[in-house]
Amino acid sequence: MLDIAIIGAGPAGLSAAINGMVRNKKIKVIGRDPKTSYLYKAEKVDNYLGIHDVTGPEMVDQFLKHALEMGVEIEDGKVLEIIPMGDYYALNVDNEFIEAKTVIIANGLGKSKSMPGEKEFLGKGVSYCATCDGMLYRDKTVVLIGETDEAEEDVNYLNEVTNKVYYIPLYKDLKNVDESVEIIRSKPKKILGEQLVTGLTLEDRDLEAQGVFIAKETTPIAQILKGLELDKNSIKVNRQMETNFPGIYAAGDCTGKPFQVSKAVGEGVVAALEAVSYLHKLDAKAKKA
């Protein structure tokens, strides 16, 4: 079991990992390649103390080098769900489970915008996890909207368990989609329904369907941890970076403005120190029991 699982391999996540490692805790960072981040695309960064006049790629490379030299383990994966288990949490990482005593959420800004009907019908026909909910739609018609080619595994699975699946890829080149899947090249505009989903409006037509699956590049945080308190679209935290779940912390852009590297790094430090303090309290409690 991990002491601290960190979701996100950006400045906040790597900062938290380094500070957790210094305190001899078992750490794992779970996140996508940092080269896909907003920071990596920056032409120049001049406002980070001690590191100025550098490009985004140069800064990211320095952060990664530091973390790897410290022995931080970074796993390329997407967290689909965080499940409270009492004194620890189970993380569903691409349908494999990891256990951790504490979690630091540092997954940055979501790149996807919600479409009309998406939030309203979440859990009522809209899902972000095909493998979690696919069996609920056996003998029914569903739509899968895929932002990246990682969704192809999901659409092939849905093709096996549902009556019919429409696939709407929002990227160019398909790699491995079963030939029996109906592929539609059109932009989704609105999810239709009353109490439950009844279909999807595209640019050129409507589709009838009982379920709409959305395979986003980044899963919305409200779906990852149900009941997590938000402030608009950001995770609500106090000055200790604590969320409304014990042992769950958040740091970086996911906690809101300002969206600055120095703020993210600082919050990562605070989150790690608070997680370590929480772990010590757990140990003391266990010894008394």
Stockholm file with secondary structure:
# STOCKHOLM 1.0

chainA/1-289         MLDIAIIGAGPAGLSAAINGMVRNKKIKVIGRDPKTSYLYKAEKVDNYLGIHDVTGPEMVDQFLKHALEMGVEIEDGKVLEIIPMGDYYALNVDNEFIEAKTVIIANGLGKSKSMPGEKEFLGKGVSYCATCDGMLYRDKTVVLIGETDEAEEDVNYLNEVTNKVYYIPLYKDLKNVDESVEIIRSKPKKILGEQLVTGLTLEDRDLEAQGVFIAKETTPIAQILKGLELDKNSIKVNRQMETNFPGIYAAGDCTGKPFQVSKAVGEGVVAALEAVSYLHKLDAKAKKA
#=GR chainA/1-289 SS CEEEEEECCSHHHHHHHHHHHHTTCCEEEEECCGGGSTGGGCSCBCCBTTBCSBCHHHHHHHHHHHHHHTTCCEEECCEEEEEECSSSEEEEETTEEEEEEEEEECCCCCCCCCCTTTTTTBTTTEESCHHHHGGGGBTSEEEEEESSTTHHHHHHHHHHHBSEEEEEESSSCCCSCCTTSEECCSCEEEEEESSSEEEEEESSCEEECSEEEEECSSCCHHHHSTTCCEETTEECCCTTCBCSSTTEEECSGGGCSCCCHHHHHHHHHHHHHHHHHHHHHHHHHHHHC
#=GC SS_cons         CEEEEEECCSHHHHHHHHHHHHTTCCEEEEECCGGGSTGGGCSCBCCBTTBCSBCHHHHHHHHHHHHHHTTCCEEECCEEEEEECSSSEEEEETTEEEEEEEEEECCCCCCCCCCTTTTTTBTTTEESCHHHHGGGGBTSEEEEEESSTTHHHHHHHHHHHBSEEEEEESSSCCCSCCTTSEECCSCEEEEEESSSEEEEEESSCEEECSEEEEECSSCCHHHHSTTCCEETTEECCCTTCBCSSTTEEECSGGGCSCCCHHHHHHHHHHHHHHHHHHHHHHHHHHHHC
//
